[in-house]
Amino acid sequence: MLASVVIPTYNRLPILEKCLLALENQVLSSDSENFEIVVVDDGSTDGTSNWISDEAIRFPHVRYFQQVHGGPAKARNFGVEQSNGDVIIFIDSDLVVTECFVSSHLGALKQSWKKLGNKLCFTYGAVINTANFENPTSEPHKISDLSWAYFATGNVAIDRELLQDVGMFDPTFCLYGWEDLELGERLRQLGVQLVRCPEAKGYHWHPSLRIENIPDLIRVEKERAKMGLVFYRKHPTRRVRFIIQFTHLHLILWELLTFGGLINEKTIRPLLAWLIRKGRSSLAMELLRVPLNRIGVRALFREASLEGFH
């Protein structure tokens, strides 16, 4: 069985190197298993293309493709189109995996297919968040790493034909967010089962919060709001409204928690800077999430008003 590990990347060269090296160190459980790594460069400007070309001998499993910057949905679709695998494994380019990663996904899929009598399932590996760039896999699994997302492409594997039958990713999602969960909604409607595969571990590198990154984090929240409405337009259900926080409950919640915006990215900046200096950047990020959520929800309702949603 051939697995294609499809990886979209955009200006992630330092961590991409660690990602690819970890994949090249895979130990497969049988001679019948094999894998390829399909990297789709979504218009990077950080020298990724030249680096891949110069370092090709280090990455014999890598097949590299480029596209004009169009977002992760378009990049993943392109990667699947160029792949040869029976199974598609999606990861992000900032994920560093263990040596049994591919084999664990394949083993769990084969076992589930046999049990179900069909291939209507996908495996969901463990994602462990870390800010340790030098040694990502040293991070322990934490309660905060648990996710209830149904189809998050940071670490999933699925039968190629099933993925194609459901229609792949919607390229309308050209900005940050929701393209994977929208595909998950379509899979859910088909009765496709989520099979947890904790043995397929991936360590997701999140750089430590820096004050100068705050404007970019705000931009991401506003992009998520735009893409959230794309998600809701395709699936106008109560479930999706809660997933994207498009409810008055969420609007009131974040207004209350920020005292109507008195707690915002500017007023808490001194506290964030102090926590970062003290080596508590993770706590600083958790505090910042409160005003970021308010920004995102308010942007969502503003976009909805402009588009005539209620």
N, C-alpha and C positions, 0 to 999 in steps of 0.2 A: 504494500500500500504506500502510495506516494502522498506526502503532505506538502502543501505549499504554504509557507509562512509569509503572509502578505503584510508589508510594513510601509505605510505612508510616512514620509518625513519632510520636514520643512525647517531648515536652519537649525538642525539639532546635531551637528557633526560630532562634538566631543562625546556626548552620551550615545550617539548612534554607533560609534566605534565599539563601546563596551557591549552594546546590544548585539552587534553582529559577532563579536568574538565569543560571547556566551552561546550563541546559537551554533557556531562552528564546533563547539565542544560537546555537542549532543552525543549521548550514549543510547543507541537504539536497542530494543529488547530482542529483536530477531532479524534475520537476513531479509525477511519479507517487507521490512519497513525501510523507508528512505524519505528524504525531504529535500526541498529546495527553499531558498530564501528569495522572495520577490520584493525588491525595494523600489518603491515609486517615489521619486523626488518631485515634490509638488512646487517646483520653481525656486529651489533654494538659491541663496546668494552668498553662502558662507564657504564656498569652495568644495562642497560635497562631491560634485561631479569629478573634479580633478583628483580628489583624494581617493575616491572609489577606483578610478582608473589606475592611479599609482600603486594602490595597495591590493590590487586584484588577486595576487598570488596568495594572500593571507585568507581570502574568502572564497574558496572554491565552490561553495554552494550558492553564492549570491548571483542573482540576475538583476541587473540594474536598468531602470527605465526612468525617463524624465517626462514631465508634462508642464504646460503653462500653469501657473498657480490657479487652482480652481477649487481647493478645499479637500478635506479628507474623504468625503463621500465619493467624489469623482476619482480620487487617487486609488481608493480601495477597489472600485469597480474596474479601473484600468488594470490594477494588479491581478485581479481574478481573471480578467480576459487574457492576460499574458501568461498565466500560470498553467501548469500541467497536472496539478495534483488531483487526487480523488477526494481529498479532504482539504479544506481551507482553514488555516489558523490565522486569526487576526491578532496582532499585537501592535502597540505603538512603539515609536522609535526611541522612547525613553524608558523602555522596560528591559531589565536584565534578568535572564531566566536561568534556572538550574539545569544541570546536564540531563535530567530525565524528563524535561519539559515536553518535547515532541512525543516521546514514547508514552508518556502518561495520558496525554490527550487521545492518542490513537487507541491505546488500550481501553480507556473508559468509553470511547465511542463504540468500539467493536463489541464490548460487553453489553452496552445499552441496546445496540441494534439487535443483538441476539435475544435479549430479554423482551424487547418490545415487538419483535417480528417485523419491524420496519425501521426507517432511518429518520423518523420524525422527532429528532432531539438534537441538542447541541451541548457541548461541554463548556463549563465555565470554570476557569482556573483561579487560583488565589492571587490577589494583587496586594502587595505589601508596600505601602508608601514609605519613602525614605528621602532624607536630604543629604545622605552620605554619598557623595559622588565618588570618592576614592574606593570605597568598598560597599557598594549597595546591598549585597547579599548578606551583610552582617546584621541587618536590621531585624529585630524580632517581629512576629506577627502581633498586631495590637487590635483591641476592640474597635478602634476607630477605622481599621482597615476593612471591616465587614461592610458589604454592600448588598442591597436588595434590588439592584438594577437587574432587569430581566435579560437584556442582551447588550452588554458593554464590551466594545471591541478592543479594550485594553488587553483581553486575554480570553478569547473564545475559539472554539473549533466546531466546524459544521460540515456536513456532507455537501460537496460542490453542487450536485444536481438540485438538492433542496434549496440551497441559496439562490440558484438561478431561477428555479420555479417560482419563488416568492417575489422575485423582481429586483434583487440586489438593492443597493443604496440609492436613495433619491438624490440626484445631483443638485436639486433645488436648495439643499442645505449647503450653501457655499461659504458660510461663515462658521463660527465656533458653536458646536453643541447640537445635540439631539438626533443627529442622523442615525446613530446606532440604535437608540431606543425606539425611534420610529420604525425601523426595520423589525425591531423586536415586537412591536405591536402587531405587525402583519404575521409574524411567526406565531405569536400567541393565538391569533384568530384562527390559525390552521391547526391548533392543538399541539404545537411542537413543544416538547418537554425540555426544561432546563435540567441538566445533570451536573451537579457540582463535582469538580475534580481538584481537590486541594493539593494533590501531589504535583500538579502543573503550576509551580510557583513562578511568579514574576515580581521583581522588585522595581516599583515605579518611582523613578527619581523626580522629586519635587525640589527644586532649589529653594534654599532658605529665603524667607521674605526679606526684601530690602526696601527701604523707603522709596527709592527711585522707581520701584516696580509698580507702585500703587496706580498710577495712571493707566498702565497696561492692563491691570486687573479690572479696573473700571470699564475699560474698552471691551474686555471679554464679557463682562456681565451684560453690557448693552447688546453685544452680538448674540448672546444666548437668548435675550428677550426677543429679538427679531426672528431667530430660528425657532423659538418656542411657539410663536404664532404660526409658523409654517407647519410645525408638528400638529398643533390644534386644528388647523384648517383641514388637514388630512384625516384627523381622528377627533371630531368634536364631541368628546365624551367627558363625563365627570372625572373619570380616572386620569385622563391626560391633563385636565385642568389642574388636578392636584400635583401631578408629576412636575409640571412646569411652573407651579405656584401662581396660577391664574385664577385666584379666588379672592373674594373680599376678606376671607379669614386670614390669608397670608398678608394681604395689604395692611390689615389692622395689626396683625402680630408684629410685623417689622416696624410699623410706626410706633407701637407701644415700646418695643425693646430699644428703640433709638430715641425715645422721648420726642417723637415728631421730627426727628432729624438733628436734634441737638448733639447726639452722639454720631459723629460722622468721620470720614477719613481725615478731615483736617483737625477736628478738635481732639481726636485721640492720637494724632501723630506723635506728640512728645512721649506718650506712654508706650507706643509701639517702638519708637527709637530706643527708649530705655530698656525695654524687654529684649530687643535685638542685641544691644550692647552687653546685656547680662547672659547672653546665650540662650534666651528663651524665645527664639523666632517662631517655633511651632505654636506657642501660646499666643504670640502676637498675631499670627495668621488667623487663629481661631477667633480672636477678638475682632479682627478686621472683617471677618465674614458677616458679622451682624450688620454694619452699614452697607457692605457690598450686597447683601440680600435685599435691603431696602432699595438700593439703587436699581437692582435687577428687576424687582417686582414693579416699582414705579415706571421703569422703562417699558415693561411688558404692557401695563395698562395704558400707557401713553401711546404705544404703537397700536394697541388694539383699538383705541379711540379713533386714531387716524384712519384705520382700516374698516371701521364700522362694526367691530366686534362688541359684544356685550358680555 
